Amino acid sequence: MTKKEWPLWEVFIRSKQGLNHKHVGSLRAADEVMAIENARDVYTRRSEGVSIWVVESKNIFASDPSDADALFEPANSKVYRHPTFYDVPDGIEHM
């Protein structure tokens, strides 16, 4: 297998301050172990990450942007799903 044939991996990093992983980029690697090692070297040079996820790009499925109206419009009519009128109690973090 040549380097050009290596699968594409999507890289997600969780920062020290964050609670969620964020997509930071893509890279090619022969397998998941190499992908994590390369992601560490490329995307966490300043020790900003505490967790790395790699997902082979072929395993990610996404909605079509042209379907956005039909997919997301029904949620806009349900105001109770939008927490804009709830009071957040003191001491609650990361909300």
Beta strands, then each sheet from edge to edge (+ up, - down):
strand 1: 8-15
strand 2: 21-28
strand 3: 49-56
sheet 1: 2+ 1- 3+
end
